Structure formats: structure tokens, C-alpha cells
Amino acid sequence: MTLSNELWAANQDLAQACLEHPFVQGIGDGILEQVKFAYYVGQDVFFLEAFARAYSIAAAKAPDWLSFTIFHNLASGVLEELRLHSGYASQWGVNLDSVKPGSATRRYTDFLLAIAWGGDVGLTATAMSPCMRLYGFLGEQLARNGIPNHQYADWIRTYSSADFQSLTKQLESLVENYATNNAVVNSTYRYAMFCERDFFQAAWILDMI
């Protein structure tokens, strides 16, 4: 079993908690309150901008050209995701210029950027891969009976797509090549999974702190 698969398997409790969260289930069945999704979109834009920066920091530290190009390709994927969110923002009436990060968002982005600046590329890839693996998992699970026809269908389509799964595999290849299975790697991965769960919870309760 690869290191990425070992880490994912060790955190199935949190993956299932995210899948079963009422926010995610509300996306799945299309009945999530629009105000909650609008809040999530604004927070996710702030998060994704930090995510792209973390990729760029890791690229600058890359020990070889292959990892450099993979990190840059992944950053390009985030830019595509941000374009999707820009469309969401327009649709849901979110003014992205006025978005302030909530406490859960700030906690997650501060963690990722601290790892990117202070850690090596293997640890950075480890900190970032739970987001990609989890969203791919959520997208696949919500699309298992086909893409639904409701207001959140594009979200499910994006994260269940082959393109997104490919980006996840690219990131996890960096975990395999540059991270080692140790206590720091395991705790970093699990902390990121907790941050993912808390991110959904913050959107559910509209955490404005």
C-alpha cells in the first residue's frame, strides 16, 4: 500500500464524518440553504488562494524539475477551480472583494502556509493532499447514482471529474516521492482532515468570527 493510501485509510473516520455532514449531504440532495453555500463559496475562495500560494512556495523549494512542474501544474488546477468559484459568486451574489475569513478558514490557511514555508516539499504535499483526496471522494460518492439535476450539480460534477482525480493523483505522487511515514507526516495529514471537517461545519453554522 502506498503512503497516501495508508494515510487516507487511517483517516476514514474523518472522511466519513465529512461525507455524512449535513452541509455535504445538503449539496448532494440539492437542499442546502443558499446562504450557507454562498458563505462557503466566499470562504473557499480565500482558502484556494492560500492553497495556490502554498503550491508556489513548494515549487520554489522543489529538489528537481519534475516536482517543480507538478507543483506548478497543480497551482494551475487551483486557478481553474477559482474561476469556477467566481461563477458561483456571481450566481449567489457573493462579493468576493468583501469576504473576510472565518476562524476555521484562517486556522486552515495559516496551517498550510506555515507548513509550506517551514517544511520540506514532502510535508507540504502531505498537508495539502487531504483536501484533494477528500473532495475527490466526496464528488465520487455524491455522483455515484449519476450527476443530479439541481443547483449544486456543477460542484458535484467538478469534484467527481476525471480531471480532478488526475490532479489528486499528481499531488499524491509527490507524497510518495518526498515524504516518509513518520509521526509528523501522520499528524500533519490528520490535522488537515480535521480542518476539512471544521471548514464544512463553519459553513453550516455560518461562522463569521
N, C-alpha and C positions, 0 to 999 in steps of 0.2 A: 504494500500500500504506500502511495506517495505521502509526503509530509502534509501536503494540502488536504488530502483526503483524511488523514489521521486527525488533523486539526478540526476539520469540518465534522467528522464523526464524533469527536469529543465534545462538540458544542451543539449537538442535535436538540438538547433541551431548549436552548435559546432560539434555535431556528424554528422549532415547533411553536414556541411562545409567540414569535413574530407572525408566523402564518395564522395562528389562531387569534391574534389580537383583533379586537373589533374594528380598528382602523383599516387593517389589511382586508379583513373579511368584508367590510363595507365597500372597499374598492372592487373586490371580487364580485359582489352581487349588485353593485351599482347604486346602493342606497346610502352611501356615506354622505353626510351633510356637506354641502358645497363649501360652507365657511371653513370647515376643517381641512378639506382638500386645498382650498386657497391658502390657508395658513401654511400647510405642508409645502406647497409649491414655493412660497417665498423663502422658507427655511432651507429647502433643498437647494435652491439656487445659491444661497450663501455657503452651504456645505460644499456643493460641487465646485465652486470657485476655489475653496481651500484644497479640495481634492486635486484639482488640476495643478495648483501650486506645489503640492506635495510630490506629484509625479515629476514636475520640472526640477525640483530640488534633487530628487533621486536620480534623475537623468544626468545632472551635473556631477554626481558622485559615481556614476556607473563605471565599473572597472574595465569594461570592454565595449566595443562598438555595438555588438548585438543587444546588450541590455540597454544601452543608450537609446537605440532606435525603438526598442519595445516600449520603454517608458514614454517616449515622445508619441508613439502611436496610441498608447493608452490615454495620454493627455488630449489627443485629437478626438478620441471617443467621448471624453467628457465634454468637449466643446460641442459635439453633436447633441449630446444629452441636454446641454444648456439651451441650445436652440429649440429643442422640444419644449423645455420649461418656459421659454419665452412665449411660445404659442399658448401654453396653458395659462400663463399670467394674463395674457390679453383676453383669453376666453373667460377667465374667472374674475377679471377686474382687479388683479393684483398689481400694485405699483412697486416694481422691484427696486426702484431708487429709494423708497422709504422703508424697506424691510430692515428690521433690527433683529439680530439673532437672539433667540430664546436661550435659556440656561442650558438645555440639553444640546442644542446646536453648538453653542460655544464650547461646551465641555468636549464634544467630539472633535471639533476642528482644532482646538488647542492641542489635544492629544495627538492628532495626526501630524500637525506641523512640528510639534516638539520631537516626535519620532523621526520625521524626515530630516530635520536639522541636526539632531543629535545622534541618530542611529546610522547603521550601515544600510545598504540597499536591500539586503535580505530582511532586515527587521522592518523596514519601511513597506516592502511588498507584503509582509505578514500582516502589518497593521491595516493595510488597505484592502486586502483580499476578502475579508469577511463581508464587506459591503457588496462587492461584485458577486461573490458566490451566493449570498443571501438573496439579492434581488433576482438573480437568475433562477434560483429555486422558487421564490415567490411567484415570479412570472409563469414558470412552467406549471406550478400547482394550480394557479388560478385559470390557466388556459387548458387544463387537462381535458375538458369537455368541449374544447373549441373556444375561440375568442368570442366573448359575449357582445351583444349589441346594446351598449349603454354608454353613459357619459364618461366612463373611465376605461373604455376599451383600448384607447391608444396607450395608456400606461401598461396594461397587460400585454399588449402587442409588442411594445418596445422591449420589455424585460424577459419575454419568452422567446424572443427572436434568436435566430442562429447567429446573427452579428454580435449580439450582446454576449451570448455564450462563448463566442470566439475570443472576445476581449477578456472574459473571465479566465479562460484557459491561458492566454498570454501572460496575465498577471501571475497566475499560479505557477507558470513555468519559471518565473523569477524567484518565487518562494523555493521551488525545488533546487534551483541552481545556486542560490546565495544564502539561504537560511539553514540553520541546524535545529534539530529537535531538542530544545532545552527548555528550562523553566521560564526564561524571559520570553521566548517565542510563544510558548503556550499561554502565558498570562497576557501577553500583548494581544493575541488573537481573541482571547476570551473577553478582554476588556472592550475591544471593538464591537464584539457581538452584543455586549450589554449596552453599549452606546446606540447600536441599531434599535434594540428593543425600546430604549428610552426615547429615541427620536420619534418613533410611532406613538408612544404614549403621550409625548409632549403635544403632538398634533391632535391627538384625541381629546386632550383636556384644554387645548388652546393655551399652552404655556407661554405667557407674554413676559415672563420675568427676564 
